[in-house]
Amino acid sequence: MTGDHLKALDLARSGDWDRAHELVQSHSDELACLIHAYLHREEGDLGNAGYWYRRAGREMPEATLEEELEQLYHRARSG
């Protein structure tokens, strides 16, 4: 799924939330759940974001959205 992770992050960065969401919503691995959570956090749906962070076994980060996006890119690239 690494290619899909990066593609979803690229779509999110370019502002194409819908396509990024479509790409990750059918995957259940930890990184896909974190990307899914980030997308909901970005749109302001913190309840749904919290659900996806919990599915990934994580807390909602205190990082800015920009910092979180960079952290997700780093994870996706390091595979």
Stockholm file with secondary structure:
# STOCKHOLM 1.0

chainA/1-79         MTGDHLKALDLARSGDWDRAHELVQSHSDELACLIHAYLHREEGDLGNAGYWYRRAGREMPEATLEEELEQLYHRARSG
#=GR chainA/1-79 SS CHHHHHHHHHHHHTTCHHHHHHHHTTCCSHHHHHHHHHHHHHHTCHHHHHHHHHHTTCCCCSSCHHHHHHHHHHHHHHC
#=GC SS_cons        CHHHHHHHHHHHHTTCHHHHHHHHTTCCSHHHHHHHHHHHHHHTCHHHHHHHHHHTTCCCCSSCHHHHHHHHHHHHHHC
//
